[in-house]
C-alpha cells in the first residue's frame, strides 16, 4: 500500500494552494481586464452615438435647406410660366398669388429658377466607425443594420437627385440664354412674358424645371422621414 508521509502531504497541499492562487489570480486579472475593456467600449460607444446624432441633425438641416431651395424654384417657375401665359398644373401649397398683382423682379425669378442646392450628408461618424473597425463597440446590432441601410439609402437617393437635376439646369439655362432672357434682367413683366410665350422650347424647359422641383420636394420629404427615424433610434440608444 502506497503511503504518503505528512511532509509529502503538506508539500502537495502547498502546491495545490499555489496552483489555486495562480489560477484565481489569472481569472481575476482576466475579469478585471474585461471589465476595463467593457467600460472603455461603452464610453467609446456613447461618443459615437453622440457624433452620429450630430451628423443626423446636420442631415436634417441639409434636407430642410434643400427643400426650401426646391420650393423657391417651384414657385419661380410658376411665376415665369404665368407671365408667359403658359399652361401648367400649379403645385399644392404654393400661395405666391398672381404675379401681376405684386412686385416682380424678373432677374431674381430667373436666378431662383436656375438655383440648385447640392445636398450633401454629414458622414464623419459613420466613416470613422467603418475605417477604425469600431462597429464592435455598438451593442445594438439592429441599430448597426439600420445605420448601414440609412447611409446606403442616403447615398443612392442623393446621387440620383444630382444626376436628374443637372441636365434640367443645363437645358433651362441654354433655353433662357437663347431667348435673350438671362442676359437682360431689366425687362418688364410684359416683355418677359412675351419672350416666354413666343418660345416653345423655353416653355417646355420651364415645365420641366417645375416638374423636377416638385419631384425633388416629394423625395426630400421621404428622405426627411428616414432621417428622423434613424435619429430617434440613435437618441434612444444613447440614453
C-alpha positions as a Python dict, from the first residue, in 0.01 Angstrom:
ca = {
    (1, 'X'): (0, 0, 0),
    (2, 'X'): (128, 342, -105),
    (3, 'X'): (158, 570, 197),
    (4, 'X'): (210, 947, 177),
    (5, 'X'): (404, 1093, 459),
    (6, 'X'): (290, 1401, 646),
    (7, 'X'): (566, 1609, 489),
    (8, 'X'): (477, 1497, 138),
    (9, 'X'): (109, 1564, 205),
    (10, 'X'): (198, 1917, 318),
    (11, 'X'): (400, 1972, 1),
    (12, 'X'): (113, 1855, -218),
    (13, 'X'): (-128, 2082, -37),
    (14, 'X'): (108, 2377, -75),
    (15, 'X'): (143, 2306, -448),
    (16, 'X'): (-232, 2281, -485),
    (17, 'X'): (-278, 2605, -291),
    (18, 'X'): (-21, 2782, -506),
    (19, 'X'): (-185, 2646, -821),
    (20, 'X'): (-526, 2760, -697),
    (21, 'X'): (-389, 3107, -614),
    (22, 'X'): (-229, 3137, -957),
    (23, 'X'): (-549, 3026, -1136),
    (24, 'X'): (-765, 3261, -929),
    (25, 'X'): (-521, 3547, -987),
    (26, 'X'): (-525, 3487, -1362),
    (27, 'X'): (-905, 3465, -1369),
    (28, 'X'): (-938, 3782, -1162),
    (29, 'X'): (-692, 3961, -1391),
    (30, 'X'): (-887, 3848, -1698),
    (31, 'X'): (-1213, 3956, -1536),
    (32, 'X'): (-1072, 4296, -1442),
    (33, 'X'): (-937, 4342, -1797),
    (34, 'X'): (-1277, 4251, -1940),
    (35, 'X'): (-1445, 4499, -1706),
    (36, 'X'): (-1197, 4768, -1810),
    (37, 'X'): (-1246, 4687, -2180),
    (38, 'X'): (-1625, 4690, -2149),
    (39, 'X'): (-1607, 5025, -1972),
    (40, 'X'): (-1387, 5165, -2250),
    (41, 'X'): (-1618, 5021, -2516),
    (42, 'X'): (-1926, 5174, -2353),
    (43, 'X'): (-1755, 5514, -2333),
    (44, 'X'): (-1648, 5484, -2697),
    (45, 'X'): (-1997, 5372, -2799),
    (46, 'X'): (-2151, 5673, -2624),
    (47, 'X'): (-1907, 5902, -2803),
    (48, 'X'): (-2000, 5755, -3141),
    (49, 'X'): (-2372, 5777, -3064),
    (50, 'X'): (-2334, 6146, -2980),
    (51, 'X'): (-2136, 6206, -3300),
    (52, 'X'): (-2393, 6014, -3506),
    (53, 'X'): (-2668, 6227, -3351),
    (54, 'X'): (-2483, 6544, -3452),
    (55, 'X'): (-2438, 6416, -3809),
    (56, 'X'): (-2804, 6321, -3838),
    (57, 'X'): (-2913, 6662, -3709),
    (58, 'X'): (-2696, 6820, -3980),
    (59, 'X'): (-2857, 6588, -4236),
    (60, 'X'): (-3197, 6707, -4120),
    (61, 'X'): (-3092, 7070, -4163),
    (62, 'X'): (-2946, 6990, -4505),
    (63, 'X'): (-3272, 6832, -4617),
    (64, 'X'): (-3466, 7136, -4495),
    (65, 'X'): (-3235, 7383, -4673),
    (66, 'X'): (-3252, 7183, -4996),
    (67, 'X'): (-3629, 7164, -4979),
    (68, 'X'): (-3653, 7541, -4931),
    (69, 'X'): (-3443, 7589, -5244),
    (70, 'X'): (-3661, 7344, -5436),
    (71, 'X'): (-3975, 7521, -5316),
    (72, 'X'): (-3836, 7857, -5430),
    (73, 'X'): (-3751, 7706, -5773),
    (74, 'X'): (-4101, 7565, -5798),
    (75, 'X'): (-4265, 7899, -5721),
    (76, 'X'): (-4029, 8093, -5952),
    (77, 'X'): (-4105, 7853, -6238),
    (78, 'X'): (-4477, 7905, -6182),
    (79, 'X'): (-4434, 8283, -6178),
    (80, 'X'): (-4243, 8277, -6508),
    (81, 'X'): (-4498, 8046, -6667),
    (82, 'X'): (-4784, 8267, -6552),
    (83, 'X'): (-4607, 8566, -6705),
    (84, 'X'): (-4591, 8384, -7038),
    (85, 'X'): (-4949, 8251, -7021),
    (86, 'X'): (-4803, 7901, -7017),
    (87, 'X'): (-5044, 7627, -6916),
    (88, 'X'): (-4933, 7415, -6622),
    (89, 'X'): (-5074, 7247, -6314),
    (90, 'X'): (-5000, 7457, -6006),
    (91, 'X'): (-4850, 7259, -5721),
    (92, 'X'): (-5035, 7224, -5396),
    (93, 'X'): (-4919, 7452, -5119),
    (94, 'X'): (-4795, 7737, -5337),
    (95, 'X'): (-4952, 8067, -5243),
    (96, 'X'): (-4745, 8324, -5427),
    (97, 'X'): (-5053, 8471, -5589),
    (98, 'X'): (-5085, 8644, -5924),
    (99, 'X'): (-4750, 8778, -6043),
    (100, 'X'): (-4928, 9081, -6195),
    (101, 'X'): (-5055, 9186, -5853),
    (102, 'X'): (-4717, 9221, -5687),
    (103, 'X'): (-4368, 9348, -5748),
    (104, 'X'): (-4199, 9118, -5997),
    (105, 'X'): (-3820, 9105, -6021),
    (106, 'X'): (-3755, 8919, -6345),
    (107, 'X'): (-3385, 8884, -6276),
    (108, 'X'): (-3443, 8737, -5931),
    (109, 'X'): (-3702, 8492, -6065),
    (110, 'X'): (-3460, 8374, -6334),
    (111, 'X'): (-3177, 8330, -6084),
    (112, 'X'): (-3406, 8141, -5847),
    (113, 'X'): (-3539, 7900, -6107),
    (114, 'X'): (-3179, 7823, -6206),
    (115, 'X'): (-3063, 7765, -5848),
    (116, 'X'): (-2998, 7413, -5726),
    (117, 'X'): (-2887, 7329, -5374),
    (118, 'X'): (-2642, 7039, -5398),
    (119, 'X'): (-2734, 6827, -5098),
    (120, 'X'): (-2453, 6662, -4907),
    (121, 'X'): (-2472, 6446, -4596),
    (122, 'X'): (-2259, 6459, -4281),
    (123, 'X'): (-2085, 6122, -4257),
    (124, 'X'): (-1783, 6181, -4032),
    (125, 'X'): (-1902, 5945, -3756),
    (126, 'X'): (-2002, 5655, -3983),
    (127, 'X'): (-1677, 5684, -4178),
    (128, 'X'): (-1478, 5674, -3853),
    (129, 'X'): (-1672, 5366, -3742),
    (130, 'X'): (-1611, 5193, -4072),
    (131, 'X'): (-1246, 5296, -4106),
    (132, 'X'): (-1147, 5205, -3749),
    (133, 'X'): (-1344, 4881, -3729),
    (134, 'X'): (-1510, 5007, -3412),
    (135, 'X'): (-1855, 4881, -3504),
    (136, 'X'): (-1779, 4608, -3248),
    (137, 'X'): (-1846, 4855, -2966),
    (138, 'X'): (-2203, 4910, -3081),
    (139, 'X'): (-2416, 4679, -2867),
    (140, 'X'): (-2742, 4714, -3057),
    (141, 'X'): (-2690, 4517, -3376),
    (142, 'X'): (-3030, 4625, -3508),
    (143, 'X'): (-2912, 4985, -3487),
    (144, 'X'): (-2592, 4894, -3672),
    (145, 'X'): (-2802, 4740, -3951),
    (146, 'X'): (-3028, 5046, -3961),
    (147, 'X'): (-2725, 5276, -3987),
    (148, 'X'): (-2583, 5078, -4279),
    (149, 'X'): (-2923, 5091, -4453),
    (150, 'X'): (-2965, 5462, -4380),
    (151, 'X'): (-2633, 5573, -4526),
    (152, 'X'): (-2666, 5342, -4828),
    (153, 'X'): (-3014, 5482, -4893),
    (154, 'X'): (-2890, 5840, -4847),
    (155, 'X'): (-2608, 5796, -5099),
    (156, 'X'): (-2836, 5628, -5352),
    (157, 'X'): (-3110, 5892, -5330),
    (158, 'X'): (-2877, 6191, -5323),
    (159, 'X'): (-2675, 6070, -5620),
    (160, 'X'): (-2999, 6004, -5805),
    (161, 'X'): (-3117, 6358, -5738),
    (162, 'X'): (-2792, 6510, -5861),
    (163, 'X'): (-2797, 6304, -6178),
    (164, 'X'): (-3152, 6409, -6261),
    (165, 'X'): (-3120, 6776, -6175),
    (166, 'X'): (-2801, 6866, -6360),
    (167, 'X'): (-2938, 6811, -6713),
    (168, 'X'): (-3252, 7006, -6622),
    (169, 'X'): (-3042, 7304, -6512),
    (170, 'X'): (-2818, 7297, -6822),
    (171, 'X'): (-3108, 7278, -7066),
    (172, 'X'): (-3304, 7554, -6897),
    (173, 'X'): (-3004, 7788, -6884),
    (174, 'X'): (-2945, 7725, -7256),
    (175, 'X'): (-3309, 7799, -7334),
    (176, 'X'): (-3304, 8120, -7130),
    (177, 'X'): (-2979, 8232, -7291),
    (178, 'X'): (-3110, 8158, -7640),
    (179, 'X'): (-3423, 8358, -7568),
    (180, 'X'): (-3212, 8652, -7452),
    (181, 'X'): (-3366, 8647, -7107),
    (182, 'X'): (-3070, 8559, -6887),
    (183, 'X'): (-2856, 8840, -7026),
    (184, 'X'): (-3107, 9115, -6953),
    (185, 'X'): (-3263, 9140, -6607),
    (186, 'X'): (-3410, 9480, -6679),
    (187, 'X'): (-3708, 9355, -6878),
    (188, 'X'): (-4058, 9439, -6764),
    (189, 'X'): (-4308, 9168, -6678),
    (190, 'X'): (-4482, 9218, -7013),
    (191, 'X'): (-4157, 9189, -7208),
    (192, 'X'): (-4053, 8881, -7017),
    (193, 'X'): (-4394, 8721, -7062),
    (194, 'X'): (-4384, 8789, -7437),
    (195, 'X'): (-4043, 8620, -7467),
    (196, 'X'): (-4164, 8312, -7280),
    (197, 'X'): (-4490, 8297, -7475),
    (198, 'X'): (-4303, 8306, -7806),
    (199, 'X'): (-4062, 8023, -7718),
    (200, 'X'): (-4196, 7669, -7712),
    (201, 'X'): (-3854, 7546, -7600),
    (202, 'X'): (-3847, 7788, -7308),
    (203, 'X'): (-4199, 7693, -7202),
    (204, 'X'): (-4108, 7325, -7217),
    (205, 'X'): (-3794, 7377, -7012),
    (206, 'X'): (-3983, 7579, -6751),
    (207, 'X'): (-4238, 7299, -6722),
    (208, 'X'): (-3951, 7054, -6679),
    (209, 'X'): (-3792, 7270, -6408),
    (210, 'X'): (-4129, 7290, -6236),
    (211, 'X'): (-4172, 6913, -6252),
    (212, 'X'): (-3820, 6843, -6125),
    (213, 'X'): (-3857, 7084, -5832),
    (214, 'X'): (-4189, 6925, -5731),
    (215, 'X'): (-4037, 6578, -5761),
    (216, 'X'): (-3738, 6679, -5552),
    (217, 'X'): (-3965, 6814, -5278),
    (218, 'X'): (-4151, 6482, -5268),
    (219, 'X'): (-3827, 6283, -5244),
    (220, 'X'): (-3684, 6513, -4980),
    (221, 'X'): (-3997, 6468, -4768),
    (222, 'X'): (-3947, 6090, -4780),
    (223, 'X'): (-3578, 6131, -4703),
    (224, 'X'): (-3660, 6351, -4405),
    (225, 'X'): (-3879, 6077, -4257),
    (226, 'X'): (-3587, 5837, -4280),
    (227, 'X'): (-3352, 6088, -4115),
    (228, 'X'): (-3595, 6145, -3827),
    (229, 'X'): (-3650, 5771, -3778),
    (230, 'X'): (-3276, 5697, -3764),
    (231, 'X'): (-3213, 5997, -3539),
    (232, 'X'): (-3479, 5874, -3296),
    (233, 'X'): (-3312, 5529, -3284),
    (234, 'X'): (-2970, 5679, -3213),
    (235, 'X'): (-3107, 5908, -2942),
    (236, 'X'): (-3292, 5617, -2779),
    (237, 'X'): (-2973, 5407, -2771),
    (238, 'X'): (-2768, 5698, -2636),
    (239, 'X'): (-2985, 5735, -2327),
}
